[in-house]
Amino acid sequence: MPPMYNPPHPGEALREDILPTFRLSIQGLAKRLGCPLNLLASVMQCNAPITNELALQLESADLGRASHWIALQAAYDSWQAQQKSPQQ
């Protein structure tokens, strides 16, 4: 399968899909995950990555498989790196 063109940051999925679907505020999600609010806010603003630890917290909260979140982050990171590397 070819790589996705300009994949979204996975924080967008948290902000646009998870919060409305589960009728959660960012504070409610942080509490549900047991993670710091500032970390979660940074991820949702696309300023920080979804770490392996956060992916596991999402899975523990029944908000998707950790491997899915990690794959979304890897796709985003890979595309971003390709844009910064010299074109051949």
LINTANOR-V589457 format. One record per backbone hydrogen bond with DSSP energy under -1.0 kcal/mol. NH is the residue of the N-H (numbers start at 1). CO is the residue of the C=O. If there is no record, write none. Layout:
# LINTANOR-V589457
NH;CO  NH;CO
This chain:
# LINTANOR-V589457
12;9  14;10  15;11  16;12  17;13  18;13  19;14  21;17  22;18  24;19  29;25  30;26  31;27  32;28  33;29  34;30  35;30  40;36  41;37  42;38  43;39  44;40  45;41  46;43  47;42  55;51  56;52  57;53  58;54  59;55  60;56  61;57  62;59  63;58  69;65  70;66  71;67  72;68  73;69  74;70  75;71  76;72  77;73  78;74  79;75  80;76  81;77  82;78  83;79  84;80  85;81
